[in-house]
Amino acid sequence: MPSPDPPRILRLTLRDFRNHAALDLAASRGFVALSGENGAGKTNILEALSLFAQGRGLRRAEFADMTRIGAAGFTVSVALGGEGGEHRLGTSFTRVPGGRGERLCRIDGANAPSAAAFAEHLRLVWLTPDLDGLFRGPPGERRRFLDRLVLAVDARHASRVSALERALRARNRLLEESRGGPWLDAAERELAELAVAVAVARRDTAGRLDAELLAQADRASPFPSGRLALAGPFEDLAAGLPALDQEEAYLRELRAGRARDAAAGRALIGPQTSDLLVRHGPRDMPAELCSTGEQKALLLRLVLAHARLTERLSGIAPLLLLDEVAAHLDPVRRSALFGELKGFGSQVWMTGADPGLFAELAGEADLVGIGPSGPLGRPAAFPASSRPLPEELP
């Protein structure tokens, strides 16, 4: 069941973000459709919204690269309405000479420790053209995709993955320097604990999502259901074992594989080598062997199922960011997608070069034309904000 009053962006302001020197955009409906020629900055608006999730946004870019050329930094602010009342969220980045720069996050005028704090008010799920090759791409892309799915329901997952990467690098250095003894023993113990924590979180989310897809398998839809599983030597090693036994089994594997891993310059077994396997449910075949159209339809079904799972586990209907999705669907699937989204309850932000793609949503969406300098005009449905956002970060 959709949330009775899910979170919605009421107003978005950008300053010096990508090509937008200053943008002030109000929204009043459950759909916001951004149209405009290529290069106008439609995707940049979705990227700005994606910064209210942990990480570097939907492009995974450096913050310095998101800053408009010639500017000292950027700000992104939103007024958020919904069942929890109205809140103001903001994030900014400032270049620091000789450094990586400084990011600031604030909620209702108070500093927040990190972007993880935004999850108390807003969850986000997105789909971009960059994911079109997910099923045929390398395993690392699917791991990152799965980690994003986990992060939407478990805000601590990002710190676990980062800690795992640091632990892997630390062990690699010790092996390279031929430093054994208690230092290496301690590094491998920490690595085993982190590896199992990351693997369990991935396995839990993949299993829940697989169950969500299976429950929808009999529902008539032009978007096929799928099946998910994690695979790899680490999964074989950990299969059927409690978490503590998984740690001990992996610790033995690390110790036995020191010479092998030293020669390779990396740990050859662990969750860092696992793969997310996806199968087309109705055809019972690997997703990578399906046609391009089938893969896109399957990916859409997967993302929508994940949004439902996120709402059920977090209690917050996630904001959906769909970049250039409608343009790649035939009219039947496009209409079916809009139908599913209408019953979702979440606010949906979409982009498309042709405003005609969203004709079916007339009367239900804020249709906004975007030009190189920002919105080309606001529909009458756009009200004045009841709470103006200042130029600076709220």
C-alpha positions in Angstrom: 0.0 0.0 0.0 1.4 3.4 -0.8 2.2 5.8 2.0 -0.8 8.0 2.8 1.2 11.2 2.5 4.7 10.4 1.1 7.5 12.9 1.1 7.5 15.3 -1.9 9.8 17.9 -3.1 7.9 21.2 -3.0 10.7 23.4 -4.1 14.2 22.9 -5.4 16.9 25.6 -5.6 20.3 25.2 -7.2 23.2 27.6 -7.3 26.3 27.0 -9.4 25.4 23.4 -9.9 26.7 22.0 -13.3 25.3 24.3 -15.9 22.7 25.9 -13.6 24.0 29.2 -12.3 20.7 29.7 -10.4 17.5 27.6 -10.6 14.4 27.9 -8.5 11.8 25.2 -9.3 8.5 24.6 -7.4 6.5 21.4 -7.7 2.9 20.7 -6.7 2.1 17.2 -8.0 3.2 13.6 -7.8 4.9 13.7 -11.2 7.5 16.2 -12.4 8.4 15.8 -16.0 11.4 17.8 -17.3 11.7 18.2 -21.0 14.2 20.0 -23.2 16.9 19.6 -25.8 20.1 17.6 -25.0 22.5 19.6 -22.9 19.8 21.8 -21.3 20.6 20.3 -17.9 17.6 18.0 -17.2 19.8 15.2 -15.9 21.7 17.7 -13.8 18.6 18.5 -11.9 18.1 14.8 -11.1 21.7 14.5 -10.1 21.3 17.4 -7.7 18.3 15.6 -6.1 20.4 12.4 -5.9 22.8 14.1 -3.5 20.3 13.7 -0.8 21.3 10.0 -0.8 24.7 8.9 0.5 27.5 8.8 -2.0 28.3 11.0 -5.0 25.0 11.0 -6.7 23.6 9.2 -9.7 26.7 9.9 -11.9 29.2 9.0 -9.1 31.1 12.2 -10.0 33.5 14.2 -7.9 31.9 17.1 -6.2 34.4 19.5 -7.8 33.1 18.4 -11.2 29.5 19.2 -10.2 30.5 22.8 -9.6 29.8 25.2 -12.4 32.9 26.3 -14.2 34.4 29.4 -12.6 32.4 29.0 -9.4 33.8 28.4 -5.9 31.3 25.8 -5.1 27.6 24.8 -5.3 24.5 24.6 -3.2 21.4 22.4 -3.5 18.3 23.1 -1.3 14.9 21.5 -1.1 11.7 22.2 0.7 10.2 18.8 1.6 6.6 18.2 2.5 4.7 15.1 3.5 3.3 13.2 6.5 6.2 14.2 8.6 5.5 17.9 8.1 7.7 20.4 6.1 11.5 20.2 6.3 14.3 22.0 4.6 17.3 19.9 3.5 20.4 21.4 2.0 23.9 20.3 0.9 26.8 22.4 -0.4 30.3 22.0 -1.6 33.1 24.5 -1.4 36.4 24.3 -3.2 39.5 24.4 -0.9 42.8 25.4 -2.4 45.1 22.4 -2.5 42.5 20.1 -1.0 39.5 18.0 -2.1 37.0 20.6 -0.9 34.5 20.7 1.9 30.9 19.3 1.8 28.2 20.6 4.3 24.8 19.0 5.0 22.1 20.7 6.9 18.5 19.8 8.0 16.1 22.6 9.1 19.0 25.0 9.5 21.1 22.7 11.7 24.3 21.0 10.7 24.0 17.3 9.9 27.0 14.9 10.3 26.7 13.5 6.8 24.3 12.8 4.0 23.2 9.7 5.9 21.1 11.9 8.1 18.9 12.8 5.1 17.5 9.2 5.2 15.4 10.1 8.2 13.3 12.3 5.8 13.9 11.2 2.3 14.9 8.0 0.4 15.8 7.9 -3.3 15.8 5.3 -6.0 17.0 6.1 -9.6 17.3 4.6 -13.0 19.6 6.2 -15.7 20.7 5.3 -19.2 24.1 4.4 -17.7 22.5 1.3 -16.3 21.4 0.0 -19.7 24.5 -2.2 -20.0 24.3 -3.5 -16.4 23.6 -7.1 -17.2 26.3 -7.4 -19.8 28.8 -5.3 -18.0 31.6 -6.5 -15.6 30.7 -7.9 -12.1 32.0 -4.8 -10.4 29.2 -2.7 -11.9 26.6 -5.1 -10.6 28.2 -5.1 -7.2 28.0 -1.3 -7.1 24.4 -1.5 -8.2 23.5 -3.9 -5.5 25.3 -1.8 -2.9 23.1 1.1 -3.9 20.1 -1.1 -3.4 21.3 -2.1 0.0 22.1 1.5 1.0 18.5 2.6 0.3 17.3 0.3 3.2 20.5 0.2 5.3 22.2 3.6 5.8 25.2 1.9 7.5 26.1 -0.2 4.4 28.3 2.5 2.8 30.6 2.7 5.8 30.9 -1.1 5.9 31.9 -1.2 2.2 34.4 1.6 2.6 35.9 -0.1 5.7 36.2 -3.4 3.7 38.0 -1.6 0.9 40.5 -0.1 3.4 41.0 -3.5 5.0 41.7 -5.1 1.7 44.3 -2.4 0.8 45.9 -2.8 4.3 46.3 -6.6 3.8 47.7 -6.1 0.3 50.4 -3.7 1.6 51.4 -6.2 4.4 51.7 -9.0 1.9 53.6 -6.8 -0.5 56.0 -5.9 2.3 56.2 -9.5 3.4 55.1 -8.5 6.9 53.5 -11.4 8.6 53.1 -12.2 12.3 50.6 -10.5 14.5 50.1 -7.5 12.2 48.9 -9.6 9.3 46.9 -11.9 11.6 45.0 -8.8 13.0 44.5 -7.3 9.5 43.0 -10.6 8.3 40.7 -10.9 11.4 39.4 -7.4 10.7 39.0 -8.2 7.0 37.1 -11.4 7.7 34.6 -9.6 10.0 34.0 -6.8 7.5 33.7 -9.2 4.6 31.0 -11.2 6.2 29.1 -8.0 7.3 29.1 -6.7 3.8 28.2 -10.1 2.3 25.3 -10.7 4.7 23.8 -7.2 4.0 24.0 -7.8 0.2 22.6 -11.3 0.6 19.8 -10.1 2.7 18.7 -7.4 0.3 19.1 -9.6 -2.7 17.0 -12.3 -1.0 14.3 -9.8 -0.1 14.2 -8.3 -3.5 14.1 -11.8 -5.1 11.1 -12.6 -2.9 9.5 -9.3 -4.0 9.9 -10.2 -7.6 8.7 -13.7 -7.1 5.5 -12.5 -5.4 4.8 -10.4 -8.5 5.7 -13.1 -11.0 2.0 -14.0 -11.8 0.9 -10.4 -12.2 0.2 -9.4 -15.8 2.7 -6.8 -16.8 4.8 -5.9 -19.8 7.7 -5.7 -17.4 9.0 -9.3 -16.8 9.7 -10.5 -13.3 13.2 -11.7 -12.5 15.2 -13.8 -10.1 18.3 -12.7 -8.2 21.2 -14.6 -6.6 24.7 -13.8 -5.4 27.5 -16.0 -6.8 31.2 -16.5 -6.4 33.8 -18.4 -4.4 33.0 -16.4 -1.2 29.4 -17.4 -1.5 30.4 -21.0 -2.0 32.6 -20.8 1.1 29.9 -19.2 3.3 26.9 -21.2 2.0 24.7 -22.5 4.9 27.1 -21.2 7.7 26.1 -18.9 10.5 27.9 -15.5 10.4 30.6 -16.4 13.0 31.4 -19.6 11.1 31.6 -17.7 7.9 34.2 -15.4 9.5 36.3 -18.4 10.6 36.0 -20.1 7.2 37.1 -17.0 5.4 39.9 -16.4 7.8 41.3 -19.8 7.1 41.0 -19.1 3.4 42.9 -15.9 3.7 45.7 -17.5 5.6 45.9 -20.4 3.2 45.9 -18.0 0.2 48.6 -15.6 1.3 51.2 -16.7 -1.2 48.6 -16.7 -4.0 47.2 -13.3 -3.1 50.7 -11.8 -2.7 51.6 -12.9 -6.2 48.3 -11.5 -7.6 48.6 -8.3 -5.7 45.1 -8.6 -4.4 42.7 -11.0 -2.5 41.3 -13.4 -5.1 38.4 -14.6 -2.9 36.0 -12.4 -1.0 32.8 -10.3 -1.4 34.9 -8.0 -3.6 34.8 -10.7 -6.4 31.1 -11.7 -6.0 28.6 -11.2 -8.8 24.9 -10.4 -8.8 23.2 -12.9 -11.1 19.9 -11.9 -12.7 17.6 -14.1 -14.6 14.6 -13.3 -16.8 11.8 -15.0 -14.9 9.3 -15.9 -17.7 12.0 -17.1 -20.0 14.2 -18.6 -17.3 17.4 -17.4 -18.9 20.3 -15.2 -17.8 19.5 -11.5 -18.2 22.7 -10.9 -20.2 21.4 -13.3 -23.0 18.1 -11.4 -23.4 17.5 -8.7 -26.0 18.2 -5.1 -25.2 14.5 -4.4 -24.9 14.0 -7.3 -22.6 16.9 -6.2 -20.4 15.5 -2.6 -20.1 12.1 -3.9 -19.2 13.6 -6.3 -16.6 15.7 -3.5 -15.1 12.6 -1.3 -14.8 10.8 -4.1 -13.0 13.7 -4.6 -10.7 14.0 -0.9 -9.8 10.3 -0.6 -9.1 10.3 -3.7 -6.9 13.2 -2.2 -5.0 11.3 1.0 -4.5 8.4 -1.0 -3.0 10.9 -2.9 -0.8 12.5 0.3 0.3 9.1 1.7 1.4 8.1 -1.4 3.3 11.4 -1.6 5.2 12.0 2.1 5.9 8.4 3.3 6.1 9.3 6.1 3.6 8.1 6.0 0.0 11.2 6.8 -2.0 11.5 9.6 -4.5 11.9 8.1 -7.9 14.4 9.7 -10.4 13.9 8.3 -13.9 16.3 9.7 -16.5 15.2 9.3 -20.1 13.3 6.2 -19.3 10.1 6.9 -21.3 11.9 7.6 -24.5 13.2 4.0 -24.7 9.8 2.4 -24.2 7.2 1.5 -26.8 3.7 3.2 -26.3 2.3 0.1 -24.6 5.1 -0.2 -22.1 5.2 3.6 -21.6 1.5 3.6 -20.7 2.0 0.6 -18.4 4.9 2.3 -16.6 2.8 5.4 -16.0 0.0 3.3 -14.7 2.3 1.5 -12.2 3.8 4.8 -11.1 0.4 6.3 -10.5 -0.4 3.6 -8.0 2.9 3.9 -6.3 2.4 7.0 -4.1 6.0 8.2 -4.5 6.8 11.5 -6.2 8.4 10.8 -9.6 10.8 13.1 -11.4 11.4 12.2 -15.1 13.3 13.6 -18.0 12.8 13.4 -21.7 13.8 15.4 -24.7 10.3 15.3 -26.2 7.5 16.8 -24.0 5.0 14.6 -26.0 6.4 11.6 -24.1 4.4 12.8 -21.1 1.2 13.7 -22.9 -0.6 10.9 -21.0 0.2 12.6 -17.7 -1.4 15.9 -18.6 -3.3 17.1 -15.6 -1.4 14.8 -13.3 2.1 16.1 -13.7 4.0 19.4 -13.5 5.4 19.6 -17.1 8.5 21.8 -17.1 10.5 22.9 -20.1 14.2 23.2 -19.3 16.4 25.5 -21.3 20.2 26.2 -20.9 19.5 28.9 -18.4 16.8 27.0 -16.4 13.0 26.5 -16.6 11.5 28.0 -19.7 8.2 28.6 -17.9 6.2 27.4 -15.0 2.7 25.9 -15.4 -0.1 27.6 -13.6 -0.1 24.6 -11.2 3.2 25.8 -9.7 2.3 27.8 -6.5 4.5 30.3 -4.8 6.4 28.6 -2.0 4.9 29.2 1.4 8.4 29.3 2.8 11.0 31.0 0.7 14.5 29.5 0.5 17.4 31.9 0.9 20.2 32.1 -1.6 22.6 30.6 0.9 22.5 27.0 2.2 19.5 26.7 4.6 
